[in-house]
Amino acid sequence: MSLTRRRLFQRLSTPVQSAHGEWISARGREAGMMEYGEQGMAQGAKPIRIASNENPLGPGQHVLDAIVGKFPEAHRYPFNAKQTEGALITDIAKRYSAKNENVLLGPGSGEILTHAVRAFTSPTKPLVTAWPSFENPRDTAKKIGTPVREVGFDGKLRIDIAKMVEASKGAGLVFFCNPNNPTATVHGHSAVADMVKAIRAASPDTMILIDEAYHDYVTDPSYTSAIDIALATPNVFVTRTFSKAYGMAGLRAGYAIGHAPTVKAVQAFKMPYGLSTLTLGGTIVGLADQAHIDAEQKRNTAVKAFTVKAFADMGVTGTDSQANFLFMDIKRPAAGFRDACRAAGVQVGRDFPPFEKTHCRVSIGTMEEMKKAVDVFKKVLGSTTTTSSKDRQ
C-alpha cells in the first residue's frame, strides 16, 4: 500500500503526533537513553532532558508540515527531489549576499568541522582550540595524528584571544567557538575582527574557523555574526547549524560560509548528498521564517533569566550565558550533582575537564521543565550527600 500524504497524517493522528516534534529535535526517548540512560530513575518517569543544548520545542509547525509533505518523495534520492541541496545553498547565499560557491552544506555542522580539520591540519600543522570547547575538532585532530594546542580563558571564562593569536603561529587551523560551548561566553564583533587581523599577521597561511552554532541566542549588543568577516577575508570561514534555535537537531543540517577556495578544500572531504529529502524540505522552510527564530530567542532569554535567578537565590553563580545553556559554578563535582539530579528525573550535562570538579552545564528547557528542574536543584545542592562513588575514589 502506497503512503499518501493523507494516510501519513492519519498515522500521525495518534498519541504519537504530540511527540514527533521532539523526535525531530532529537529529544526522543532513544536520544536520552543513548547519552545518559535512565538508570536510577523512577520506573515510568519521563526525564527532563536539559543536557544537550537542544531547542526543547523543536521546529515550528510550518517545518513539520514541510517534512510531512516530503514523504511522497522519500523514494527518490536527494538529487532527484523537487528541492535539492542547490535550492538550500541558494537560499543561504541570498540571505548573506554571497554566491553559491561560498556555501557548503553538511549533516549538522559537525561533519564540516571534522572535514575542516582533515583539510587544513597535519602532523606539522597543529590545530588551535580553546579548551574546554566543542570537542569535535580536537577529537578529530587526535584521531589523525595532528598536534593540538589548547588555549585557556580569561577571568570571565571567555576565550583568551591573546593566547589564541600566539598559539596560531604555524598552525593549520584555529577553531574559535563563539559563543563557546560549554562556557556560554561570547566575544563581540570588534574583538573577533581584531583577532582575525592579528592571526593573519602572525601566521598568514593559518585557516580560521569561527563556529556560531549558538548565534541565534546571543543578546550581547557587542556581538554580530562574523560572516561578513569570512566573506571579506581569505582563509576565514563560519559554520552554522540548524540543530539549535531552529530545533532540528534530529534532522542533521548545517552549513559553512567562506571564500570559494576554502569551501572547495573542505568540500573535497564531503559525503555526497548527505542531507535527506526530508531534511532539505524542513530546512528550506525553517530558514525563511525569521519570526520563529526571534520568538525562540525571546523564549530562551526569559526562561534563562528565570533559571539564573533561581540559581542565584541558591548562592550559585555562573558565566554570562549568551547561549541556550548555563555554565554554573556549583562548587562540587559535576558527576555527583548529575547522578543526584538524574535520580530525581533531571538530566544535566556531562563533565568538562578541567572544570568537572566545580562546574556543571545546564541546558535551558521549557519554563515548565526549568521550574521542575529548579526544585530538584534546590534539593540536590542543599544536600550533603550528593557525591558519587567515583568522586569519593
VOGU-3710 file (C-alpha; in Angstrom, 3 decimals, decimal comma):
1> msltrrrlfq> 0,000/0,000/0,000  1,432/3,368/-1,007  1,998/6,052/1,633  -0,015/9,062/0,582  0,130/12,364/2,441  -3,381/11,802/3,788  -2,501/8,327/5,037  0,624/9,657/6,710  -1,378/12,315/8,541  -3,834/9,629/9,614
11> rlstpvqsah> -0,975/7,634/11,086  0,263/10,696/12,914  -3,219/11,436/14,292  -2,456/9,329/17,372  -0,724/10,000/20,688  2,495/9,765/18,695  1,663/13,032/16,932  2,408/15,111/20,019  5,889/13,625/20,182  7,052/13,789/16,569
21> gewisargre> 8,339/17,338/17,027  10,536/16,037/19,829  11,886/13,281/17,609  12,920/15,834/15,011  14,626/17,963/17,642  16,498/14,827/18,870  14,769/14,821/22,241  13,093/11,443/21,717  13,484/8,650/24,261  16,237/6,933/22,287
31> agmmeygeqg> 18,417/10,057/22,303  18,154/10,367/26,065  18,967/6,718/26,670  21,916/6,858/24,290  23,550/9,760/26,115  22,884/9,001/29,762  20,440/6,119/30,039  17,624/6,045/32,541  19,309/4,111/35,341  18,422/5,389/38,757
41> maqgakpiri> 15,149/6,975/37,632  11,769/6,004/38,957  10,060/3,416/36,754  7,852/5,060/34,143  9,179/8,538/34,883  9,685/10,887/31,957  13,054/12,600/32,306  13,609/16,314/31,939  16,480/16,319/29,470  18,466/19,538/29,779
51> asnenplgpg> 21,855/18,111/28,868  22,408/18,535/25,131  21,601/22,201/24,374  18,589/21,372/22,207  15,614/23,577/21,446  13,032/21,955/23,746  10,129/22,874/21,475  11,527/21,551/18,227  10,789/23,210/14,880  7,687/25,194/14,054
61> qhvldaivgk> 4,557/23,656/12,628  5,438/25,072/9,212  8,602/22,960/9,231  6,743/19,848/10,366  4,227/20,344/7,563  7,041/20,710/5,034  8,684/17,498/6,251  5,444/15,549/6,059  4,892/16,961/2,578  8,205/15,452/1,504
71> fpeahrypfn> 7,323/11,860/2,387  5,858/11,159/-1,063  9,366/11,897/-2,422  11,111/9,599/0,056  11,703/7,003/-2,665  13,830/9,497/-4,623  17,484/10,264/-3,985  18,025/13,853/-2,783  19,459/14,887/-6,161  16,222/13,758/-7,825
81> akqtegalit> 13,908/15,508/-5,376  11,975/18,664/-6,205  14,112/20,638/-3,742  17,780/19,672/-3,932  20,799/20,805/-1,950  21,241/23,501/-4,571  17,988/25,146/-3,515  19,083/25,367/0,112  22,532/26,639/-0,880  20,909/29,347/-2,999
91> diakrysakn> 18,667/30,437/-0,120  21,598/30,620/2,304  23,744/32,536/-0,174  20,978/35,091/-0,808  20,483/35,533/2,924  24,070/36,739/3,330  24,551/38,423/-0,068  27,013/35,711/-1,028  27,423/33,413/-4,012  26,583/29,728/-4,106
101> envllgpgsg> 30,275/28,928/-4,302  30,673/30,497/-0,840  28,343/27,978/0,840  28,939/24,386/1,927  26,272/22,098/3,389  26,713/19,290/5,868  24,589/16,934/8,008  24,881/19,211/11,011  27,888/21,496/11,317  29,814/18,666/12,992
111> eilthavraf> 30,745/16,957/9,737  32,027/20,277/8,379  34,221/20,767/11,455  35,608/17,252/11,048  36,440/17,791/7,401  37,980/21,198/8,096  40,459/19,563/10,470  41,253/16,931/7,846  41,630/19,551/5,121  43,816/22,077/6,919
121> tsptkplvta> 45,812/20,294/9,635  48,511/17,651/9,645  51,300/16,332/11,915  53,233/19,510/11,057  50,269/21,911/11,070  48,622/21,882/14,518  45,052/22,627/15,498  44,500/25,539/17,889  41,366/25,451/20,030  40,140/26,780/23,331
131> wpsfenprdt> 39,719/24,107/25,980  37,172/23,181/27,001  35,304/23,899/23,805  33,251/21,882/21,343  35,148/18,591/21,177  34,717/17,646/17,532  37,801/19,417/16,068  40,080/18,325/18,938  38,886/14,714/18,782  39,324/14,609/15,006
141> akkigtpvre> 42,835/16,054/15,255  43,855/13,378/17,741  42,476/10,628/15,519  44,544/11,726/12,520  47,735/12,489/14,428  47,518/16,282/14,390  49,057/18,091/17,389  46,590/20,179/19,401  47,425/23,499/21,047  44,898/24,226/23,788
151> vgfdgklrid> 44,139/27,788/24,875  42,581/28,810/28,181  40,237/31,565/29,304  40,263/34,984/30,908  38,770/35,813/34,301  35,227/35,795/32,871  35,748/32,394/31,223  35,874/33,955/27,784  38,368/32,519/25,315  41,735/34,225/25,784
161> iakmveaskg> 42,197/35,840/22,387  45,786/36,990/23,003  46,821/33,403/23,797  44,941/32,142/20,751  46,816/34,562/18,492  50,126/33,479/19,973  49,291/29,787/19,581  48,254/30,290/15,943  51,812/30,723/14,668  52,488/27,898/12,245
171> aglvffcnpn> 49,122/26,245/12,912  46,998/24,723/10,185  43,630/25,665/11,689  42,327/27,843/14,512  38,930/26,770/15,848  37,088/29,620/17,588  33,691/28,710/19,065  31,701/31,905/19,615  29,617/31,664/21,801  31,799/28,968/23,287
181> nptatvhghs> 30,446/25,607/24,371  30,442/24,789/27,314  31,279/28,153/28,903  28,432/30,010/27,089  30,571/33,164/26,798  30,950/35,323/23,709  33,281/37,898/22,185  31,902/40,937/20,356  32,344/41,579/16,658  35,210/44,053/17,005
191> avadmvkair> 37,171/41,644/19,219  36,702/38,855/16,662  37,738/41,151/13,807  40,869/42,194/15,721  41,687/38,547/16,426  41,375/37,603/12,755  43,608/40,501/11,771  46,212/39,555/14,376  46,242/35,861/13,421  46,610/36,660/9,739
201> aaspdtmili> 49,542/38,944/10,568  51,202/36,370/12,832  50,514/33,326/10,632  49,183/34,241/7,151  48,626/30,661/5,988  46,601/29,577/9,024  42,901/28,935/8,436  40,395/30,376/10,920  37,101/28,593/11,595  34,546/30,572/13,622
211> deayhdyvtd> 31,745/28,339/14,867  28,466/30,186/15,509  26,186/27,300/16,482  24,515/29,431/19,161  24,377/32,669/17,149  20,599/32,983/17,351  20,599/33,045/21,156  23,088/35,877/21,703  21,748/39,048/23,326  25,074/40,846/23,955
221> psytsaidia> 24,828/44,072/21,898  28,545/43,994/21,060  28,069/40,753/19,130  27,177/40,278/15,493  27,986/37,399/13,202  31,448/37,081/11,682  30,022/36,058/8,318  30,874/39,495/6,920  34,485/38,929/8,008  34,525/35,491/6,380
231> latpnvfvtr> 33,234/36,823/3,070  35,737/39,684/3,079  38,803/37,794/4,328  40,664/34,845/2,785  41,256/31,778/4,983  38,319/32,581/7,282  35,024/30,702/7,366  31,983/30,491/9,633  29,893/27,442/10,490  26,238/27,434/11,489
241> tfskaygmag> 23,740/24,707/12,363  20,012/24,059/12,260  20,359/21,927/15,418  19,905/24,710/17,977  17,425/27,579/17,626  15,838/26,004/14,530  15,049/22,909/16,612  16,142/20,360/14,011  18,984/18,510/15,753  17,492/15,186/14,721
251> lragyaigha> 17,342/16,141/11,045  21,082/16,953/10,829  21,736/20,070/8,768  24,401/22,760/8,922  26,473/24,950/6,665  29,689/26,892/6,276  30,321/30,233/4,575  33,663/31,498/3,321  35,764/32,199/0,254  35,305/29,738/-2,600
261> ptvkavqafk> 38,795/28,137/-2,307  38,190/27,462/1,390  34,781/25,942/0,733  36,205/23,831/-2,084  39,007/22,489/0,122  36,556/21,278/2,769  34,060/20,046/0,200  36,659/17,599/-1,126  36,009/15,512/2,014  32,219/15,859/1,962
271> mpyglstltl> 29,922/12,882/1,581  27,725/13,474/-1,498  24,053/14,181/-0,777  24,428/13,963/2,988  21,144/15,790/3,598  17,955/13,777/3,191  14,993/14,942/1,146  13,017/15,428/4,359  15,817/17,500/5,877  16,070/19,706/2,823
281> ggtivgladq> 12,335/20,399/2,843  12,366/21,293/6,526  15,455/23,492/6,496  14,394/25,470/3,426  11,116/26,381/5,113  12,739/26,954/8,515  15,428/29,259/7,147  12,771/31,528/5,644  10,887/32,132/8,905  12,950/34,590/10,943
291> ahidaeqkrn> 9,919/35,381/13,122  10,035/31,838/14,508  13,723/32,243/15,424  13,068/35,627/17,029  10,326/34,072/19,143  12,639/31,247/20,185  15,333/33,706/21,259  12,784/35,658/23,301  11,505/32,475/24,939  15,008/31,224/25,746
301> tavkaftvka> 16,063/34,601/27,158  13,090/34,674/29,539  13,499/31,086/30,740  17,250/31,559/31,107  16,719/34,670/33,256  14,352/32,708/35,498  16,892/29,897/35,882  19,828/32,222/36,539  17,854/33,991/39,272  16,844/30,677/40,802
311> fadmgvtgtd> 20,481/29,605/40,965  21,466/32,992/42,397  18,881/32,541/45,141  20,698/29,300/45,973  24,012/31,144/46,111  25,176/29,663/42,806  26,596/31,815/40,011  27,885/31,136/36,536  29,195/32,786/33,413  27,374/35,456/31,411
321> sqanflfmdi> 25,495/32,999/29,228  24,927/34,010/25,621  23,518/30,657/24,573  20,714/28,243/25,436  22,632/26,733/28,345  24,334/27,802/31,559  27,789/27,002/32,931  27,305/27,107/36,685  29,884/27,041/39,468  28,167/24,549/41,768
331> krpaagfrda> 31,343/24,244/43,873  31,243/20,455/43,821  31,966/17,684/41,303  29,588/17,647/38,368  29,373/13,835/38,474  27,780/13,717/41,904  25,395/16,545/41,070  24,496/14,846/37,807  23,847/11,471/39,473  21,579/13,011/42,100
341> craagvqvgr> 19,660/15,050/39,526  19,205/12,046/37,264  17,814/10,010/40,158  15,216/12,766/40,545  14,359/12,743/36,832  16,554/15,607/35,564  19,434/15,030/33,153  22,151/17,704/33,089  25,437/17,990/31,222  28,491/15,761/31,180
351> dfppfekthc> 31,927/16,554/32,614  34,036/19,304/31,034  37,621/18,992/32,269  39,345/20,855/33,831  36,123/22,282/35,331  34,485/18,957/36,189  35,157/19,365/39,923  33,396/22,724/40,178  31,110/23,438/37,209  28,104/21,864/35,516
361> rvsigtmeem> 26,476/22,722/32,196  22,697/23,036/32,352  20,702/23,420/29,151  17,612/25,625/29,038  14,367/23,698/28,607  10,819/24,991/28,625  9,664/27,176/31,503  7,678/24,247/32,891  10,732/21,996/32,711  13,016/24,538/34,348
371> kkavdvfkkv> 10,599/25,182/37,217  10,594/21,462/37,967  14,363/21,237/37,477  14,989/24,157/39,842  13,092/22,331/42,590  15,410/19,365/42,070  18,496/21,579/42,060  17,455/23,118/45,371  17,168/19,708/46,979  20,413/18,395/45,494
381> lgsttttssk> 22,510/21,464/46,201  21,112/21,655/49,693  22,155/18,066/50,385  25,479/16,978/51,800  25,262/13,505/50,260  25,481/14,224/46,522  28,976/12,825/45,972  29,043/9,753/43,753  31,213/6,711/44,366  33,520/7,829/41,557
391> drq> 34,038/11,200/43,234  34,977/9,530/46,520  37,719/7,476/44,873
//
